């Protein structure tokens, strides 16, 4: 009867709210992770391969910054991008790498007087 319909509607509403809440939670966590400063991407310089490999890729007519050319060992978002690449939209995908960059100013050592 009507009580069964109300119970079903409440269950569907609760399930939809939980799915939204879980999705929102995942998006918030991903946003926090990506904004922490440890993730990098470049549209003009390949971060997943040495310069020599980049030059070789360009000589073959392949964009070394593309997902297709990226060294999978260094692509943080590989699991998310692989199905999209297999669907034929690999040219739109950008590999993300995780790492740290530091710089330090070094002064020449003072001469030693013996």
N, C-alpha and C positions, 0 to 999 in steps of 0.2 A: 504494500500500500504506500501511502504517502510518507510514512515514517521511514521506509526503506529508501525512498528517493531523497529525502532530506539527509539521511546518513551517507548516501553515496555522494551527494553534492558537497557535504562537509569534508568527506575523505578526499575528494578530488581537489577541493580548495586547499586543504592542508598539504597535499602532495605537491601542488603547484607552488605554494608558498615556500615549502622546503627546497624544492628544486631551484627556485629563484634565489633563495637565501644561500644555498650551496654554491650556485654559480657566481653570485655576487662576492661571496667569500673567496672563491678561487681567483676571481679577477682582481680583488683587492690585494691578495697575497702575491699574485704575479706582478702587479704594478709596483708593490713595495720592493720585491726582489729585483726587478729591472731598474728601478730608480736608485738602488743602493750604490751605484757607481762602479760595479765590478763587471758590467757587461758592455761590449763594444760591437759596433758594426761600421762598415765603411762601404760606400757606393763607388769609391774611386781607387781604393787600395786593398788588395786581398790580405786579410788578416789570418787566413788559415793556411797559408803556404809561404815558403821562402821566395825571395825576389826572383831567383833563377827559375823556379817553376812558373812563376807569374809571367815571366818573359816568354817561356816556352809555350804557355797557354795562349798568349796573345799572338805568337807566331803561327799557331794553328787556327787562329780566328775565333778562339773561345774567350769570352769575358772571364778573367780570373776572379772577379768579384762575385760572379754568379753562384747560385747554389749548386748548379750542375758541376762546376769546376772545383768546388770547395773540398778541402781535405776533411772527410767526415770525422776524423778523430778529434777535431777541434770545434766542431759545430755544436753548440749547446742546444739549439732548438731542432736538432736533426729528427727526433721522433715526431715532432709536430709537423715538420715540413715534408718529410718523405712521402706520405700519402698524396699530398698536393702535387709534388714533383711527378709522382707516378701517374697522376691524372692529366699531366701535360702542361702544367702551368709553372714549371720550374723557373722560367725567366722572370717571374714576378716575385720570387722568394729571395729573402736576404738572410744569409747566415749570421748568427750572433755568436760571439765568442765570450767566454768568461775568463777574466784574468786581472792582473794588476799592473799598473804603470807607475813607476817612480822615477824621479830624477834627483840628482844630487850634484851640487857644485863641488868640484875637486880643485884644490889649489896645488900647485907644484910643491914638491917637498923642498924644504930649505936645504941648502948645500951643507954637507957635513964637514966639519973642520976636524981633521985628525991630527 
